[in-house]
């Protein structure tokens, strides 16, 4: 749906907003493209309050596990109990398998391209080739 290239030392959660802004799914027929996914399933790297706040503001339901220290701190506060749908989170393995398939390409795994625009282009080409194969 979208790809954002960052330096290797940049944390993933800082790029959630640019990633969500890059989503554009065309509609069949008339109408503007969809900009909001049905649900976001992410790992613990996105469990920060800023990420959750952004998703709530945009009305995007999410399944993100809490980090242990966050869970202990939040479970002591009154309010709605913390819930986590393990069955829904199990579908995240599709993303992990996709990343593993992309890394089968040497240029993607080792990042031969030094410029981000060339690396993004290679990533999109490999993604399309994989999508057409399956």
Steps between C-alpha positions, in 0.01 A plus 500: 500500500786740574876503551705754697880477486690621809858488625585177680532668838152658490237337723195361320241671718618846386389416147144387573342830397691532167418135430128554562507820291651308206212249483278557198278214388306591184128431495326327216307757306461850638617626835817604670749232605483338842753636746409296806561126545233278655736402784865536595684201646846593625770373732607640837713765330179694433356472852594856594217732609574738211440222247180387670378860525560553127305186414210598727490851348475350153242243605720202412441193717827337601644186654831579663636306800604702803858495621531336840580822688217687325257220577591497869467879525170520309339200670520681836301798372120496519298486183445259217698177544783439256409245235705339228373272224766230454314334213488822302865576579596160361418636151807724523711205389394585143706820524801319646486241220478778240809670643686167494406452133627850418831424671553207263604764246865583561463867405224546758667302778836676470376834365740536209326818387641791694227750416164459671304568180676213318459265796126585520465435126674161533279416798184583304615296199580197714167539682311509171686195371416312820136612484467386138656162585249432776 
